[in-house]
């Protein structure tokens, strides 16, 4: 079982992937979709998983930006 991941909001979710893991899986999903050769059902499942992973990556990036903004605002 993977180590619990603390997301950018500071909550711990044992099921949530790290940014790097989500991005790596997203790259694989895109590669598989671009390669073709999957059924419509498989393609839809991959697309849905890709949307989930893209959302997770965006939340990580938004959280990182918020943390940087806090630090920069504190310096003013």
Backbone as CSV, one residue per row, in Angstrom:
resi,resn,N_x,N_y,N_z,CA_x,CA_y,CA_z,C_x,C_y,C_z
1,UNK,0.841,-1.185,0.000,0.000,0.000,0.000,0.880,1.241,0.000
2,UNK,0.496,2.233,-0.768,1.284,3.458,-0.904,1.180,4.309,0.358
3,UNK,2.191,5.132,0.555,2.171,6.090,1.657,1.067,7.104,1.434
4,UNK,0.367,7.520,2.502,-0.639,8.576,2.332,0.007,9.839,1.768
5,UNK,-0.704,10.503,0.884,-0.204,11.708,0.244,-0.923,12.916,0.819
6,UNK,-0.171,13.947,1.181,-0.781,15.190,1.629,-0.929,16.095,0.424
7,UNK,-2.177,16.423,0.109,-2.419,17.245,-1.075,-2.147,18.713,-0.766
8,UNK,-2.218,19.570,-1.771,-1.890,20.982,-1.578,-2.768,21.682,-0.550
9,UNK,-3.963,21.155,-0.320,-4.850,21.768,0.674,-4.478,21.332,2.086
10,UNK,-3.519,20.416,2.197,-3.061,19.970,3.501,-3.809,18.762,4.040
11,UNK,-4.681,18.158,3.232,-5.401,16.983,3.687,-4.662,15.735,3.236
12,UNK,-4.792,14.674,4.029,-4.121,13.426,3.705,-5.138,12.442,3.152
13,UNK,-4.866,11.946,1.951,-5.740,10.981,1.301,-4.874,9.817,0.835
14,UNK,-5.054,8.641,1.444,-4.204,7.505,1.060,-4.415,7.066,-0.383
15,UNK,-5.522,7.458,-1.003,-5.805,7.071,-2.388,-5.312,8.104,-3.397
16,UNK,-5.000,9.314,-2.952,-4.607,10.385,-3.869,-3.154,10.196,-4.306
17,UNK,-2.931,10.267,-5.611,-1.540,10.141,-6.087,-0.780,11.456,-5.874
18,UNK,0.521,11.339,-5.785,1.351,12.545,-5.768,1.240,13.206,-7.136
19,UNK,1.700,14.445,-7.238,1.682,15.134,-8.535,2.458,14.319,-9.564
20,UNK,3.626,13.858,-9.173,4.484,13.136,-10.118,3.834,11.839,-10.589
21,UNK,3.195,11.114,-9.654,2.539,9.853,-10.025,1.340,10.124,-10.935
22,UNK,0.557,11.156,-10.619,-0.598,11.495,-11.451,-0.147,11.909,-12.843
23,UNK,0.894,12.716,-12.917,1.391,13.176,-14.220,1.927,12.013,-15.038
24,UNK,2.671,11.117,-14.392,3.229,9.966,-15.094,2.111,9.073,-15.645
25,UNK,1.083,8.833,-14.828,-0.035,8.017,-15.305,-0.793,8.729,-16.420
26,UNK,-0.948,10.047,-16.308,-1.625,10.816,-17.345,-0.871,10.720,-18.673
27,UNK,0.432,10.809,-18.633,1.244,10.669,-19.847,1.006,9.292,-20.474
28,UNK,0.926,8.262,-19.635,0.684,6.912,-20.143,-0.707,6.799,-20.762
29,UNK,-1.705,7.400,-20.121,-3.068,7.378,-20.663,-3.101,8.049,-22.033
30,UNK,-2.472,9.206,-22.147,-2.445,9.925,-23.428,-1.732,9.085,-24.491
31,UNK,-0.628,8.480,-24.120,0.117,7.638,-25.059,-0.754,6.496,-25.565
32,UNK,-1.482,5.861,-24.666,-2.344,4.744,-25.049,-3.489,5.205,-25.950
33,UNK,-4.063,6.353,-25.645,-5.140,6.877,-26.491,-4.619,7.236,-27.878
34,UNK,-3.444,7.865,-27.930,-2.877,8.256,-29.219,-2.469,7.057,-30.057
35,UNK,-2.075,5.974,-29.407,-1.643,4.777,-30.126,-2.822,4.074,-30.797
36,UNK,-4.017,4.271,-30.235,-5.194,3.613,-30.805,-5.199,2.135,-30.484
37,UNK,-6.060,1.423,-31.180,-6.124,-0.022,-30.990,-6.937,-0.455,-29.792
38,UNK,-7.640,0.478,-29.152,-8.489,0.114,-28.024,-9.945,0.174,-28.469
39,UNK,-10.771,-0.556,-27.754,-12.199,-0.515,-28.048,-12.756,0.837,-27.624
40,UNK,-13.963,1.118,-28.063,-14.616,2.363,-27.674,-14.750,2.430,-26.157
41,UNK,-15.159,1.339,-25.543,-15.331,1.309,-24.086,-13.995,1.553,-23.369
42,UNK,-12.937,0.922,-23.842,-11.613,1.133,-23.247,-11.163,2.582,-23.432
43,UNK,-11.414,3.124,-24.615,-11.036,4.512,-24.880,-11.784,5.471,-23.958
44,UNK,-13.074,5.234,-23.756,-13.851,6.082,-22.856,-13.343,5.984,-21.417
45,UNK,-13.013,4.782,-20.988,-12.482,4.597,-19.634,-11.142,5.318,-19.488
46,UNK,-10.297,5.222,-20.508,-9.012,5.927,-20.470,-9.225,7.437,-20.442
47,UNK,-10.153,7.919,-21.251,-10.443,9.357,-21.293,-10.899,9.841,-19.913
48,UNK,-11.819,9.093,-19.290,-12.315,9.467,-17.969,-11.185,9.471,-16.939
49,UNK,-10.328,8.471,-17.005,-9.196,8.419,-16.072,-8.264,9.598,-16.330
50,UNK,-8.052,9.917,-17.588,-7.211,11.063,-17.932,-7.781,12.362,-17.374
51,UNK,-9.092,12.531,-17.450,-9.734,13.729,-16.887,-9.525,13.796,-15.377
52,UNK,-9.660,12.666,-14.703,-9.427,12.631,-13.252,-7.987,13.015,-12.926
53,UNK,-7.065,12.446,-13.663,-5.648,12.713,-13.415,-5.294,14.159,-13.728
54,UNK,-5.849,14.697,-14.814,-5.593,16.099,-15.156,-6.122,17.008,-14.053
55,UNK,-7.285,16.677,-13.504,-7.836,17.455,-12.395,-6.950,17.389,-11.166
56,UNK,-6.437,16.207,-10.870,-5.541,16.049,-9.721,-4.274,16.878,-9.923
57,UNK,-3.713,16.839,-11.113,-2.508,17.632,-11.394,-2.806,19.125,-11.258
58,UNK,-3.954,19.549,-11.761,-4.308,20.966,-11.668,-4.465,21.401,-10.215
59,UNK,-5.069,20.538,-9.381,-5.201,20.873,-7.957,-3.834,21.014,-7.299
60,UNK,-2.896,20.126,-7.645,-1.538,20.232,-7.110,-0.902,21.555,-7.532
61,UNK,-1.028,21.886,-8.815,-0.426,23.126,-9.312,-1.076,24.355,-8.692
62,UNK,-2.396,24.335,-8.548,-3.093,25.452,-7.907,-2.653,25.605,-6.453
63,UNK,-2.494,24.479,-5.765,-2.042,24.520,-4.376,-0.626,25.055,-4.257
64,UNK,0.230,24.644,-5.185,1.604,25.146,-5.169,1.634,26.647,-5.419
65,UNK,0.804,27.109,-6.366,0.737,28.542,-6.662,0.246,29.309,-5.446
66,UNK,-0.758,28.775,-4.755,-1.297,29.439,-3.557,-0.227,29.534,-2.469
67,UNK,0.548,28.485,-2.301,1.627,28.508,-1.298,2.676,29.545,-1.652
68,UNK,3.037,29.609,-2.931,4.015,30.613,-3.360,3.475,32.024,-3.167
69,UNK,2.203,32.216,-3.499,1.598,33.541,-3.320,1.606,33.955,-1.857
70,UNK,1.345,33.005,-0.942,1.368,33.316,0.496,2.757,33.779,0.923
71,UNK,3.770,33.082,0.462,5.144,33.440,0.822,5.499,34.814,0.249
72,UNK,5.148,35.032,-1.010,5.454,36.311,-1.636,4.692,37.455,-0.983
73,UNK,3.447,37.219,-0.605,2.657,38.247,0.075,3.213,38.532,1.467
74,UNK,3.753,37.529,2.124,4.319,37.709,3.456,5.596,38.542,3.401
75,UNK,6.284,38.502,2.270,7.525,39.263,2.114,7.264,40.750,1.866
76,UNK,6.052,41.106,1.484,5.736,42.510,1.177,5.531,43.327,2.404
